[in-house]
């Protein structure tokens, strides 16, 4: 029996997946990471937890995190960021600029890609960098 609760592999190789599918998974991975980080802090009031987590998971915060990360990314990672940024979602963001939204999607795509590639050390580096402000 496998020791992980996340045991469903994608139907395709991660580099062949739709970037929006990678962003879908990357969003969940990042959200869980941020929730764990926020819960590790001393204040556990529910409203405070929510406010703190939204500081990191908003489209604007993710776009800023990606901007800080860009010089640190490999060519492979930059390619995945480009694919995520250029993906056409078919929806228009309500509360954010389209460019910010695309960069946020690119960030999530990178997270999903690294997760499915099982590059957990690199994923952890990027996640930790994303919360250092």
C-alpha positions as CSV (number, residue, x, y, z in Angstrom):
1,X,0.0,0.0,0.0
2,X,1.2,3.5,-0.9
3,X,2.0,5.8,2.0
4,X,0.7,9.0,0.4
5,X,-2.9,10.2,0.2
6,X,-2.1,11.9,-3.1
7,X,-1.7,8.9,-5.3
8,X,-3.5,9.7,-8.5
9,X,-1.0,10.3,-11.3
10,X,-2.0,12.4,-14.3
11,X,-3.2,10.7,-17.5
12,X,-0.3,12.3,-19.5
13,X,3.3,13.3,-18.8
14,X,3.3,16.6,-17.0
15,X,5.1,18.4,-19.9
16,X,2.3,17.3,-22.2
17,X,-0.6,18.4,-20.0
18,X,-2.8,21.4,-20.7
19,X,-1.2,24.2,-18.7
20,X,-4.6,25.1,-17.2
21,X,-4.9,21.6,-15.8
22,X,-1.5,22.0,-14.2
23,X,-2.6,25.4,-12.8
24,X,-5.7,23.7,-11.4
25,X,-3.6,21.3,-9.4
26,X,-0.9,23.9,-8.7
27,X,-3.6,26.1,-7.1
28,X,-4.6,23.3,-4.7
29,X,-0.9,22.5,-3.9
30,X,-0.1,26.1,-3.2
31,X,-3.3,26.7,-1.2
32,X,-2.5,23.7,1.0
33,X,1.1,24.9,1.5
34,X,-0.1,28.3,2.5
35,X,-2.7,27.0,4.9
36,X,-0.1,24.8,6.6
37,X,2.3,27.8,6.8
38,X,-0.4,30.1,8.3
39,X,-1.5,27.3,10.7
40,X,2.1,27.0,11.9
41,X,2.0,30.6,13.2
42,X,0.8,31.4,16.7
43,X,-2.6,33.1,15.9
44,X,-5.3,30.5,15.1
45,X,-8.4,32.7,15.1
46,X,-10.3,31.6,12.0
47,X,-10.7,35.1,10.6
48,X,-7.0,35.8,11.1
49,X,-6.1,32.5,9.3
50,X,-8.3,33.5,6.4
51,X,-6.8,37.0,6.1
52,X,-3.2,35.7,6.3
53,X,-3.7,33.1,3.7
54,X,-5.3,35.5,1.2
55,X,-2.1,37.6,1.5
56,X,-0.4,34.8,-0.4
57,X,-3.0,33.1,-2.5
58,X,-4.5,36.1,-4.3
59,X,-3.8,36.6,-8.0
60,X,-1.8,39.7,-7.2
61,X,0.3,38.0,-4.5
62,X,1.0,35.1,-6.8
63,X,2.0,37.4,-9.7
64,X,4.4,39.2,-7.4
65,X,5.9,35.9,-6.2
66,X,6.4,34.9,-9.8
67,X,8.1,38.2,-10.5
68,X,10.6,37.6,-7.7
69,X,11.2,34.0,-8.8
70,X,11.8,34.7,-12.5
71,X,15.6,35.2,-12.2
72,X,15.9,31.9,-10.3
73,X,14.1,29.7,-12.7
74,X,15.6,27.2,-15.0
75,X,14.9,27.2,-18.8
76,X,12.5,24.2,-18.3
77,X,10.7,26.1,-15.5
78,X,10.6,29.3,-17.6
79,X,9.1,27.4,-20.5
80,X,6.3,26.1,-18.2
81,X,5.7,29.7,-16.9
82,X,5.3,30.9,-20.5
83,X,2.9,28.1,-21.3
84,X,0.8,28.9,-18.2
85,X,0.9,32.6,-19.0
86,X,-0.2,32.2,-22.6
87,X,-3.0,29.7,-21.8
88,X,-6.4,30.9,-22.8
89,X,-8.8,30.2,-19.9
90,X,-12.0,31.5,-21.5
91,X,-12.9,33.4,-18.4
92,X,-12.3,37.1,-17.6
93,X,-11.2,37.9,-14.1
94,X,-13.6,40.1,-12.2
95,X,-11.5,41.7,-9.5
96,X,-8.0,41.7,-11.1
97,X,-6.2,42.9,-14.2
98,X,-5.9,40.3,-17.0
99,X,-2.1,40.5,-17.0
100,X,-2.0,39.9,-13.2
101,X,-4.4,37.0,-13.7
102,X,-2.2,35.4,-16.4
103,X,0.9,35.7,-14.3
104,X,-0.9,34.1,-11.4
105,X,-2.0,31.2,-13.7
106,X,1.6,30.9,-14.8
107,X,2.7,30.6,-11.2
108,X,0.1,27.9,-10.5
109,X,1.1,26.1,-13.7
110,X,4.7,26.0,-12.5
111,X,3.7,24.6,-9.1
112,X,1.5,22.0,-10.7
113,X,4.2,21.0,-13.1
114,X,6.8,20.6,-10.4
115,X,4.4,18.7,-8.2
116,X,3.6,16.2,-11.0
117,X,7.3,15.9,-12.0
118,X,7.8,14.9,-8.3
119,X,10.6,17.5,-8.1
120,X,9.7,18.1,-4.4
121,X,13.0,19.6,-3.3
122,X,12.7,22.3,-6.1
123,X,9.0,22.7,-5.4
124,X,9.7,23.3,-1.7
125,X,12.4,25.9,-2.6
126,X,10.0,27.8,-4.8
127,X,7.1,27.6,-2.3
128,X,9.4,28.9,0.5
129,X,10.6,31.7,-1.7
130,X,7.0,32.6,-2.5
131,X,6.1,33.3,1.1
132,X,9.2,35.3,1.9
133,X,8.2,38.9,1.4
